[in-house]
Amino acid sequence: MATKNTKPDVAPAIRAFYLAGCQWTVSLSKDITEMGTCNPMTYEIVLKENMTQQAIEATFFHELVHAIKFTMGETNHDEREVEAFGNLLHQTFVQLWRVDTSKI
């Protein structure tokens, strides 16, 4: 008998999340040239729409690191550190929950 995957679908949680009491939103857009952006003034992460699911996931975690750093009061971000930290978060979450961003 096959077992059903019981890992939660976390995609709905990715539409919005809270950091230090501030609600951040996540959306997809065809209108951005970067893979993703993080705006600490509007508490918004925007991801480029026409990417593979894996690229969307990895970019989300990259931008999440920026959001965390902004929340901590850091405004100058070392992109190598952000990229490395984002990749490690992505690897961990994929192992714990199969992140399905196709429903964003």
C-alpha positions as CSV (number, residue, x, y, z in Angstrom):
1,M,0.0,0.0,0.0
2,A,1.4,3.4,-1.0
3,T,1.8,6.0,1.7
4,K,0.4,9.4,1.2
5,N,2.9,12.4,1.5
6,T,1.9,14.0,4.8
7,K,4.3,17.0,4.5
8,P,2.3,20.2,4.6
9,D,1.8,22.3,1.5
10,V,3.4,25.6,2.6
11,A,2.6,27.6,-0.5
12,P,-0.3,29.5,1.0
13,A,1.9,30.6,3.9
14,I,4.3,32.1,1.3
15,R,1.7,34.6,0.1
16,A,2.2,36.5,3.4
17,F,4.2,36.1,6.5
18,Y,5.2,38.1,9.6
19,L,8.6,39.3,10.7
20,A,8.7,41.3,14.0
21,G,5.0,42.0,13.8
22,C,5.0,43.3,10.3
23,Q,3.1,41.5,7.5
24,W,5.1,40.9,4.4
25,T,3.5,40.0,1.1
26,V,4.9,37.8,-1.7
27,S,3.7,38.1,-5.3
28,L,4.8,37.1,-8.8
29,S,5.3,39.6,-11.6
30,K,6.2,39.6,-15.3
31,D,7.2,43.3,-15.0
32,I,10.5,43.0,-13.1
33,T,13.9,42.5,-14.7
34,E,15.5,41.0,-11.6
35,M,14.8,37.5,-10.4
36,G,13.3,39.0,-7.2
37,T,13.1,42.2,-5.2
38,C,12.6,43.0,-1.5
39,N,11.1,46.3,-0.5
40,P,11.5,47.1,3.2
41,M,9.3,50.2,2.9
42,T,6.2,48.3,1.6
43,Y,7.1,44.9,3.2
44,E,6.8,43.2,-0.2
45,I,8.8,40.5,-1.9
46,V,8.2,40.3,-5.7
47,L,9.5,37.3,-7.7
48,K,9.8,37.1,-11.4
49,E,6.9,35.1,-12.8
50,N,8.5,33.2,-15.7
51,M,11.0,31.1,-13.8
52,T,11.2,27.5,-13.0
53,Q,9.6,26.4,-9.7
54,Q,13.1,25.7,-8.3
55,A,14.3,29.2,-9.3
56,I,11.2,30.8,-7.7
57,E,11.8,28.9,-4.5
58,A,15.5,29.7,-4.4
59,T,14.8,33.4,-5.1
60,F,12.1,33.5,-2.4
61,F,14.6,32.3,0.2
62,H,17.2,34.8,-1.1
63,E,14.7,37.6,-0.8
64,L,13.6,36.3,2.6
65,V,17.1,36.7,3.9
66,H,17.1,40.4,2.7
67,A,13.7,40.8,4.6
68,I,15.2,39.4,7.7
69,K,18.3,41.6,7.5
70,F,16.1,44.7,6.9
71,T,14.0,43.7,9.9
72,M,17.2,43.5,12.0
73,G,18.1,47.0,11.0
74,E,20.8,46.0,8.5
75,T,20.7,48.0,5.3
76,N,24.0,47.0,3.7
77,H,23.7,43.4,2.6
78,D,26.7,41.3,1.4
79,E,25.1,39.5,-1.6
80,R,27.4,36.5,-1.3
81,E,26.3,36.0,2.3
82,V,22.6,36.5,1.4
83,E,22.9,34.0,-1.5
84,A,24.7,31.4,0.7
85,F,22.2,31.8,3.6
86,G,19.2,31.7,1.2
87,N,20.5,28.6,-0.5
88,L,20.9,26.8,2.9
89,L,17.4,27.9,3.9
90,H,16.0,26.6,0.6
91,Q,17.8,23.2,1.0
92,T,16.5,22.8,4.6
93,F,12.9,23.7,3.7
94,V,12.8,21.4,0.7
95,Q,14.0,18.6,2.9
96,L,11.4,19.4,5.6
97,W,8.5,20.4,3.4
98,R,8.2,20.1,-0.3
99,V,7.7,23.8,-1.0
100,D,5.2,24.1,-3.9
101,T,5.2,27.7,-5.2
102,S,3.0,26.8,-8.2
103,K,0.0,28.0,-6.1
104,I,1.4,31.5,-5.4
